[in-house]
Amino acid sequence: MKTRQYLRVPLLLPVRIKAVDSDQDFELAQIEDIGWGGVFMRRNPPLELGARVIIQFLMRDDSVAMEIWGTAVRVRAPKVGRPGGNGIAFQEVDDNTRSLIQRMVTSIIQPLFPKL
């Protein structure tokens, strides 16, 4: 069994996503959890394993806060009461974006473990 390289924390967050090899425009999706190395994104139907995507993290006014390229490394089929989706591993993340992600994850963890 494969283990994750990075800790993931729950975070329900709307994003826009686009498959790189698709003619379709960005569509809305929802992140279920996030970690330093990727996200789990709810999406029906899920993307195919290996699909390359662009994820746009949105501000409250719908402007783009950051844009990250990734690859679908896990596929979860939808079931009754549980949406399908994909584990997306981040690719080509610059230092500023990595720092933003790390601060986001830390801001979720810190209240749970105040002595860290």
C-alpha positions, 0 to 999 in steps of 0.5 A: 500500500502506498502512503502519502508523502505529505499530511492532508487536512480537511478543507472544503474550498471551491476552485476552478479546474481545467484538464490541460488536454481538453477543449473545455473551459474551466469548470467549478469543483470543490477541494475536500482536503489539501496538503503540501503536495496536493489536494483531493478534489470532488468531481463527477465524473472523476478525471482519468488517472494521469490527466494533467490539470490546472487548478485555480484557487479563488478569492471571495470575489472570484478572482484567481488567488493562485494557479497550480498545475497538477496530475490526477494520481488517484481516482475515486468512483462516486458511491451513494452518499459520497461524491467521486473525485481525484487525488491531484499531485501538484506539479511545477510549484514555485516557492511563493505558491508553495509558501502559500499552501504551507501557510494554508495547511499550517493555519488549519493544523495550528488550532488543533495542536497549539503547542507545535 
